[in-house]
Amino acid sequence: MAHRIKHETESAARLLALVVASNGRVDPRELAMLDELDAFERLGVLRARVIGLAQDSVREQAAEPAPRLWLSLGAQWQLDH
C-alpha cells in the first residue's frame, strides 16, 4: 500500500510540474497561486520536488525543440524567421 501511495504522489508531482513548465518557464506567479490554493499540500507533494521537476522539463524543452507538425508550413516559416 505504501508503495502505491509513493507512486501516486510522484505521479501527482510530475503532472503538476508539467503543467507549470508547459509554457517553457517556471513562473513565480504560478507557484504563488499554487501556494495560495495549498495545491502542494493537498496533493501530498513537496513544493521543491515539483519545482525541480518543472525546471528539468523546461531544460529538456529548450535542449530539444518539439516538432511543430501541427503548424502549417507558412506558420513554421514565420516562427523560424
C-alpha positions in Angstrom: 0.0 0.0 0.0 2.8 2.4 0.9 4.5 1.6 -2.5 1.2 2.6 -4.3 0.9 5.9 -2.4 4.5 6.7 -3.2 3.8 6.2 -7.0 0.6 8.2 -6.8 2.4 11.1 -5.0 5.3 11.0 -7.6 2.7 11.0 -10.4 0.9 14.0 -9.0 4.2 15.8 -8.6 5.2 15.1 -12.2 1.8 16.1 -13.6 1.9 19.4 -11.7 5.4 20.0 -12.8 4.4 19.5 -16.5 1.6 22.0 -16.1 3.9 24.6 -14.5 6.6 24.0 -17.2 4.1 23.9 -20.2 4.8 27.5 -21.2 8.6 26.9 -21.3 9.4 28.5 -17.9 8.7 28.3 -14.2 6.7 31.4 -13.4 6.9 32.5 -9.8 3.3 33.8 -10.1 2.1 30.3 -11.0 3.9 28.9 -8.0 2.4 31.6 -5.8 -1.1 30.7 -7.0 -0.4 27.0 -6.2 0.7 28.1 -2.8 -2.5 30.1 -2.2 -4.5 27.1 -3.3 -2.5 24.8 -1.0 -2.0 22.6 -4.1 1.2 21.0 -2.9 -0.2 20.0 0.4 -3.5 18.9 -1.0 -1.7 16.6 -3.5 0.8 15.5 -0.8 3.8 16.6 -2.9 6.8 18.6 -1.9 7.0 22.0 -3.4 10.7 21.7 -4.0 10.1 18.4 -5.9 7.6 20.0 -8.2 9.9 22.9 -8.9 12.8 20.7 -9.6 10.8 18.5 -12.0 9.4 21.6 -13.7 12.9 23.1 -14.1 14.1 19.8 -15.6 11.2 19.8 -18.0 12.0 23.4 -19.1 15.7 22.4 -19.7 14.6 19.4 -21.8 12.2 21.5 -23.8 15.0 24.1 -24.5 17.5 21.4 -25.4 15.3 19.6 -27.9 12.6 21.7 -29.6 9.4 19.8 -30.2 8.3 19.2 -33.7 5.7 21.6 -35.0 3.9 19.2 -37.2 0.6 20.8 -36.2 1.6 24.1 -37.7 1.2 24.9 -41.4 4.5 25.3 -43.3 3.8 29.1 -43.6 3.4 29.4 -39.8 6.5 27.4 -39.2 8.5 29.7 -41.6 7.2 32.7 -39.7 8.3 31.3 -36.4 11.8 30.5 -37.8 12.4 33.9 -39.5 
